[in-house]
Amino acid sequence: MVRKSQEWPNEGELIVGTVYKVLNYGAFAKLEEYEGKEAFIHISEVSSGWVKNIRDHVRENQKIVCRVLRVNPKKGHVDASLKRIREDQRTKKIQQWKIEQKAEKFLELSAKSLNKNLDAAYEEVGYELMDIFGDIYGAFEAAADDEGIKVLTDEGINKEWAEAIADVADKNITPPEVQISGYVDIETFDSNGVDIIIKSLKAAEDNGDEKEVVEVQSVGAPRYRITVKSTDYILAEKSLKEAADRCIQIIEESNGNGTFLRELE
C-alpha cells in the first residue's frame, strides 16, 4: 500500500486499484495509494465499446488504472472510469506507482535502521518528504547526492532521519548518467609528432576526477572524439571543455595546432 499525504484523490486524477468485486452493473476496487478507500467503476465506464459481459473486461484481483470522475466521501468511495484513459497514460501511471512502491520500501528500511516501523516513518517524515519533494522517491534521489544529508536538513528534515534516508539512498539509488561528446582536430609538425599526439590524448583523459569519466577515441586522424560521462550535465560540459583544452595545449606547445568542436545532441 503506497500512501498519499491527502485523504482523497482529486477529480481527474489517475489512480491505481485492485479489483475485489465484479457485479453485472460494475466493479469495486481497493485503492493502492489511498488507505481504506475504494473506487466504483460503473459498467458504462468500463469500455468505450459495448460491454456484453463485464467480466470480459475486468476481473477480481486485477490491477487497474482508472480516472477519478467524482469523489463521494459520504458513500465512502470514488466514481471512476477505465475507458477515459489512453494506453500511454495507463503505462506511465503504473510505472510511477511501481517507483513509489520502491520508495516506500526505502522508507521502511530507513525506519528499521532507527528501530521504527513504516507507520512511524510516514507520520514523522514521510508525508513531510512528499510535501517538500513531490514524492518520497524524489526525496531519496536528492539524498543520494554527496551532500544528501545537508539537502534534507536544509529543508527542515530531522537530522536522525536525514542520515538514515541518505544511507539507504547511497546504497540503493544509482544517479542518472549524463554522456556528452565533442571533437578535437589536432596536428603537429614536430619530428616526434606521434608521441606528442599520444601524450595530448592521454592528457585529455587524465582529468583527476572519478565523478567525470573522460574517454578518447580516434575518428580518423586528425579528428578524435572526447566523451565525458557524469551524473551532472554542467560538470560534464566543464570537464569536456577542460579535456579539450589540455589536449590542444600540448599540441600548440609542440609546433602544432588544434581546434575543439562540440558534438550536437
N, C-alpha and C positions, 0 to 999 in steps of 0.2 A: 504494500500500500504506500504509494508515493503521496505525500500530503501537500496541500496548498495552504498558504497563510490565511486565505479568505475562506469563509464557511460555505458559500455557494458559488457556482460558476456564473459567469455573465452571459447574457443573451448573445448569441452569435459565436460563442467560444466553442472550440473543438475539444471534446473530452474523450477519454478512454474508459471503457467499461467492460465488464464481464457479464454476459447474459446468464441469468439464473432461472428465468421462467419465460416460456413461449406459449402464448394463447392464440386462439384463432383471430383475435382482433388486435394483437400487438405483442410486444416483448418488453420485459423488465431486465435492467442491467445494473449491477452494482458499480458505482464509480470508483475508479482506481486512484484518483487524485483528491477526492473529497470524502473523507472518512464518514461512514454512516449514511451517505446519500446514494440515491439511485435515479436512474433515468427510465422513462417510459417512451417507447417508440411505437406510435400507432401504425397499423398496417398500411395506412395511406402514405406513411413516411419511410417505409422500408425500401421501396424501389421506385424508380421513375416509370417503370412499365407496370403492366397489370400483374397483380400478385394472386395467383390461383391458390397456392399453398404457402403460407408464411414460412414454413419450415424449410422450404427450398432456398430461402434467403438468409435465415438466421436460426441458430440452434443453441441449446444450452451449453454453457462453459466456453462459448466462443468469445474471443477478444474482439471488440468492435471500436470503431472511432465514429462518433456522431456529432452533429452540430446542435447546440442548445437553441431551442425555439422559445421556450418560456420557462421561467423559474417560478416554482409554486411551493413555497415553504409550508403553506397550510396543508397541502396534500403530502408533503414530505418527499417530493421528487421533482425532477425537471422533465419537461416535454422535449424530446429530441428527435432528430431526423438522421437517417442513414443515407438518404438519397441526395441531400443537399451538400455533398462534399465531392470534390474532384479526387481522382486517384492519387495525384501528386500531393494533395493536402493530407490525405489519409496516410500515405507513406511517411511524409515529413513528421506528422504528429506521433506516429508510432516510434520513429527514430528518436524524437525528442523525449518521449516517455521512457524509453529504454535508457537514455542518458541520465534521466532523473532518477531512475531506479539504481543505477550505478552510483550516483552521487549520494543517495540515501545509504547505500552500503558503506561508502566512505565516511559518512557522518556517524554511522553506527560504530565503525572501527575507531574513530576518534573518541567517541563516548566510552568505549570499552577501555581505552588506554587511561581514562580518568576514573575508571570503575563506576561508570554511569550507564544508563540504558538509553534506548533511542527516544523514548518519550521525554526524558530529561533533556536530551540533546536538542530536540525541537523547541522545547519551552525556553531553554537557556540561551540557545544561539541559532538554531535552525531557521526559525521564522525571521529573525533579525537578518540573517545572511540573505534570505530571499528578498527582503525589502531593500537591502543595500546593493546586491549584485544581480538581482533579477531572478536568479535561481541558485540552488545550492551548488550545482556543478560549476557555475561561474565563479563562485567563491573559492572552490578548490583549485580552479585554473589560476586564479590570481595568487593563491597561496603557494603554487608550485614554483613561483619565482624565487630567486636567491634571497630577496628581501620580503618573502611571503608573510612572515610574522609581522613585520612592520606595516605591510599593506593592510593587514587585518586590524591591528591595534590602532592604526591611524583612523580607521573607520569606527572605532569605539568597541571593537570586539575584545572581550576579556582575554588577558594575556595567556592564561592557562589553556583556554580553548584555542586561541590562535596558534600556540605551539603544537597542540595535538593535531589540529587540522593541517598545519604546514608539514608536519612529519608524515602524515598519511598521504598528502598531496605529492610530496617529494618521492615517495615510494611507488605511487600508482599512476601518476599523470606524466605523460611524455609531452613536453612543449611542442607545439606545431613547428614544422621545419620550413624555413624560407630558403629558396635557392635562386640566385641571380647570377648572370654571366656577363662578361664583356670580352673584348679582344684587344690584344696589343700587336701591333705590327712593328717588328724590330729588325734592325740590320746594323752590322758593324763592318768596318773596312780594315779592322785590325788584323794582323797576321795570325793572331791567336783567337780568331773570331768564334770558332766552335765552342771553345772553353768559356768564352765570355757570354755567349748565348745561354749555355747551360747554367752558368753562375747566376745570370739575371733571372732565369726562370725559377731556380731554387730560392732566390731571394723573394720572389713573388709569393711562393708557397709558405715561406717562413714568416708567419705573422705573429708568432709567440703568444697566441691566444687560443685556448682549447674550445672556446664558445663558437668561434667562427672558423670553419674548416675551409682552407683555400686549396684548390686543385688546378693544375695547369695541364692542358692537352694541346698537342700540335694539330692545327687545322691544315697546315701546309705552309712551309716557310714562304714568306717571313711572318705569317699570322699564327698566333697562339690564343687559345680560349682560356680565360681565367674564370673559374666557377667558385662562388662562395656559398657555403651552407651555414645557416644561422637560425636562431629562434627569434630574431628581431630584424625587421626589414631595414630600419635606419642604420643599425650597426653593420648589417650586411653590405649596404651601399658604401658605408665608410671604409670597410675592410677591402672591398673591391677596388675602390679608387687608390687606397694606400698600397695594395699589392701591385697595381699597375705602375704606380709612381716608383716603387722600389726597383721594379724590373727596368723601367726606362732610365732611371738614374744611372744604373750600372752601364747600360748601353751607351748613354751620352758621355760618360766619363771615359769611354774606351773607343773614341773616334767613330761613334755611330749615332743613329737617331731612332726614335720610336714615337709612336702615337697610340692613344687609347681610344677605343670606341665602345660605348655601352650598348649591349645587345638589347634590342627592343623585346618587351614581354609579348 
